[in-house]
Amino acid sequence: MRKRYRDLKPWTLLLSALQILHSVSSLPDSPPKLPTKTPSEMLLPIDSTTALMCEPLFVENTSKIVKANWYKDGLLVATVTNSKNANYESRDAPKGENALPEVGFLVIRNITRSDEGLYWCQLEAKAEKIGEIFALTVAYVGTVAPESEIEFVPTRPKMGAPLVVVCPHVKALPKTSVSWKINNHPISSSKSEPLILSNSSLLLRKFHLSDIGIFECVQSNFAGKTRIFGYLGMEMVIDGDQVPDEDPVIEGNGRPEWPVVYEVLIHFIILCVVICGLLIVYMVYTLFCLKGDFFQFSLHQCFRSCTRLGGGRWRKPIFPQADYIAANQILRIQRV
């Protein structure tokens, strides 16, 4: 390397240095460093339109034209004034779009995922005045790969046996919610049959003839949705006497544990109610149906004698004798 520079003539080196200085001087102003402000997060659906406001232009209370530069991730993308907006990448406006006031907005139309990044504006004359920083994130729902399709486990279901229908995963932001349809009839997530598992699969505990047809899996968020179809024909179903090739396996967190717990709990409650009912019937039978022995015994013990605690050691009567009893005793004495 040193030998190479030694072979060059002095004027050649000087010319090269002048060319470098000229190229540097011809470059536009270097973009500012990334501001230290906390950015404002914006989650926008794909193919939508947004307008970012340049705050320093509104603060400048002057009738003169004030220029500001818009930056994306530190790179200059547009120049605006307090009386003119900027159309990001000169994208076409959709039909029926409402006109925006010309006050220095950066208008981003037909947003794509490549538009994600940090945006901010800065006055040309006062570089220290930086506007709000926008952290732009694009919400979307991806498409299904051509080789992806709904999977049935087992591939040949058996009548009356469990069947799991698995929906292929689709990339999306934010996370999608999954709904199912069988032959265009929606499946409610609040019902226990069929059951939508936590991994978005569909569980049919007992496969019936009415379940044959078209299965539809819909994955959606506020940015859009994707539909995936699967067909289960009669030729794919085996008879009850035959043995299926494989058993349905529910892996991960998709196991239907809670429905089993609910069934056990319901059976336990029913058993408790039956036992309580039998006890009540037994008590009623004891009180009213055993020839009145209970009442006779209770009245006899109450009025003829007292307990060891209340009446003393000799179990004396605690109430005076009736008049007819006293009269009978007097007559007996007189007769004697």
Secondary structure, 3 states (H helix, E strand, C coil): CHHHHHHCCHHHHHHHHHHHHHHHHHCCCCCCCCCCCCCEEEEEECCCCEEECCHHHHHCCCCCCCEEEEEECCEEEEEEECCECEEHHHCCCCCCCCCCCCCCCEEECCCCHHHCEEEEEEECCCCCCECCCEEEEEEEECCCCCCCCCEEECCCCECCCCEEEECCCCCEECCCEEEEEECCEEECCCCCCCEECCCCCEEECCCCHHHCEEEEEEEEECCEEEEEEEEECHHHCECCCCCCCCCCCCCHHHCCHHHHHHHHHHHHHHHHHHHHHHHHHHHHHHHHCCCCHHHHHHHHHHHHCCCHHHHCCCCCCCCCCCHHHHHHHHHHHHHC
